[in-house]
Amino acid sequence: MFIHPDGKTLYFSSTRKGGQGGYDIYVTTNEKGLWSTPVNIGAPINTADNDLFFVLTASGKTAYYSSSRKGTLGEKDVFEVNFTALEKKKDKGPRLALLKGKIYDAKTKLPIEATIELTNVKTGEKVSNFTSNSQSGSYMVSLPAGC
């Protein structure tokens, strides 16, 4: 099971009815606290064999997963999927924005550790708290695009 950094897209493997065979990879999204009906992500990723451990990069352009296909090098080989090479679908998947920066002391100009609070400006809701790196002052967080 893998939850995408967008915080609402979940990928998992299952032998549920209607699959291509063995374990298949499915995707579901959480909107307003409700999970959508899981969708089999289909061929060419899912095969008649066991397809497991799907992980999508934050950009949504590349994924990695394990498959126990016949005729490969090992029992479970790792495959890379480049989504820009596959057929474009109506649902293009999760979209993210990466926010990164460095926190410095105003007087000394040295990097410092700081607590950062993210707030949704539309709703006023506190989204997250996190801390910058104490040595470098660096931070990075992924956010749903448009937020």
C-alpha positions as CSV (number, residue, x, y, z in Angstrom):
1,M,0.0,0.0,0.0
2,F,1.3,3.5,-0.9
3,I,-0.3,6.9,-0.1
4,H,0.9,9.5,-2.6
5,P,2.4,12.7,-1.2
6,D,-0.8,14.5,-2.3
7,G,-2.4,12.9,0.8
8,K,-5.5,11.7,-1.0
9,T,-4.4,9.1,-3.6
10,L,-3.9,5.5,-2.4
11,Y,-2.4,2.7,-4.5
12,F,-2.6,-0.9,-3.3
13,S,-2.4,-4.4,-4.5
14,S,-5.3,-6.9,-4.3
15,T,-6.6,-10.1,-5.6
16,R,-10.1,-8.6,-5.7
17,K,-12.7,-9.9,-8.3
18,G,-12.4,-8.5,-11.8
19,G,-8.6,-8.3,-11.8
20,Q,-6.2,-9.4,-14.5
21,G,-4.9,-12.3,-12.4
22,G,-2.8,-12.7,-9.3
23,Y,-2.3,-9.4,-7.4
24,D,-3.2,-6.3,-9.4
25,I,-2.6,-2.7,-8.6
26,Y,-5.6,-0.4,-7.8
27,V,-6.0,3.3,-7.1
28,T,-8.5,5.1,-5.0
29,T,-8.8,8.8,-4.0
30,N,-10.2,10.4,-0.8
31,E,-12.4,13.4,-1.4
32,K,-14.0,15.1,1.6
33,G,-13.4,12.0,3.8
34,L,-14.8,9.4,1.4
35,W,-12.7,6.9,-0.6
36,S,-13.7,6.4,-4.3
37,T,-14.4,3.0,-5.7
38,P,-11.0,1.4,-6.3
39,V,-10.0,1.2,-10.0
40,N,-7.7,-1.4,-11.5
41,I,-4.9,0.6,-13.2
42,G,-4.9,-2.0,-16.0
43,A,-2.4,-3.1,-18.6
44,P,0.5,-2.8,-19.3
45,I,1.2,-2.4,-15.6
46,N,-1.1,-5.2,-14.4
47,T,-0.5,-8.6,-15.8
48,A,-1.8,-12.2,-15.2
49,D,1.0,-12.5,-12.6
50,N,1.5,-10.8,-9.2
51,D,2.0,-7.0,-9.5
52,L,2.9,-5.4,-6.1
53,F,4.4,-2.5,-4.2
54,F,3.5,0.4,-6.6
55,V,5.2,3.7,-5.8
56,L,4.6,6.9,-7.8
57,T,7.1,9.8,-7.7
58,A,5.8,13.2,-6.5
59,S,5.9,14.5,-10.1
60,G,3.4,11.7,-11.1
61,K,5.6,11.0,-14.2
62,T,7.4,7.9,-13.0
63,A,6.4,4.8,-11.0
64,Y,8.1,1.7,-9.7
65,Y,6.6,-1.6,-8.8
66,S,7.5,-5.3,-8.3
67,S,6.2,-8.1,-10.5
68,S,6.7,-11.8,-10.5
69,R,6.4,-12.2,-14.3
70,K,7.6,-15.3,-16.0
71,G,10.8,-15.0,-18.0
72,T,12.3,-12.2,-15.9
73,L,15.6,-12.1,-14.0
74,G,14.4,-12.9,-10.5
75,E,11.4,-14.0,-8.5
76,K,10.2,-10.4,-8.2
77,D,11.8,-7.8,-10.5
78,V,11.4,-4.1,-10.2
79,F,9.9,-2.3,-13.2
80,E,9.9,1.4,-14.0
81,V,6.9,3.1,-15.7
82,N,7.2,6.3,-17.6
83,F,3.7,7.8,-17.7
84,T,4.6,10.3,-20.4
85,A,5.2,7.3,-22.8
86,L,1.8,5.7,-22.0
87,E,-1.5,6.7,-23.6
88,K,-2.9,9.9,-22.1
89,K,-6.0,9.3,-20.0
90,K,-8.7,11.6,-18.9
91,D,-7.7,11.3,-15.3
92,K,-4.1,12.3,-15.3
93,G,-3.6,11.4,-11.6
94,P,-2.4,13.4,-8.6
95,R,-0.8,16.8,-9.0
96,L,1.6,18.3,-6.5
97,A,3.4,21.5,-5.8
98,L,6.7,21.3,-3.9
99,L,7.4,24.1,-1.5
100,K,11.0,24.4,-0.3
101,G,13.3,26.9,1.2
102,K,15.8,27.8,3.9
103,I,15.4,29.6,7.2
104,Y,18.2,32.0,8.3
105,D,18.7,34.1,11.4
106,A,18.1,37.7,10.4
107,K,21.1,39.0,12.3
108,T,23.8,36.3,11.9
109,K,22.6,35.0,8.5
110,L,23.3,31.5,9.8
111,P,20.8,28.7,9.1
112,I,18.4,27.9,12.0
113,E,15.8,25.4,13.0
114,A,12.3,26.8,12.9
115,T,8.8,25.6,13.3
116,I,6.7,26.2,10.1
117,E,2.9,26.2,10.2
118,L,1.0,25.8,6.9
119,T,-2.5,27.3,6.7
120,N,-5.1,27.0,4.0
121,V,-5.6,30.7,3.1
122,K,-9.1,29.9,1.7
123,T,-10.5,28.2,4.8
124,G,-8.1,29.4,7.5
125,E,-7.6,25.8,8.5
126,K,-4.2,24.7,9.9
127,V,-2.9,22.1,7.4
128,S,0.4,21.1,8.9
129,N,3.3,21.9,11.2
130,F,6.9,20.9,10.5
131,T,10.4,21.9,11.4
132,S,13.3,23.1,9.2
133,N,16.6,21.2,9.3
134,S,18.6,22.5,12.3
135,Q,22.0,22.3,10.5
136,S,21.0,23.7,7.0
137,G,17.7,25.6,7.7
138,S,16.2,23.7,4.8
139,Y,12.6,22.5,4.5
140,M,10.5,20.9,1.8
141,V,6.9,19.9,1.8
142,S,4.5,18.6,-0.9
143,L,1.1,20.2,-1.4
144,P,-1.8,19.4,-3.6
145,A,-1.5,21.7,-6.7
146,G,-3.5,24.8,-6.5
147,C,-3.4,25.1,-2.7
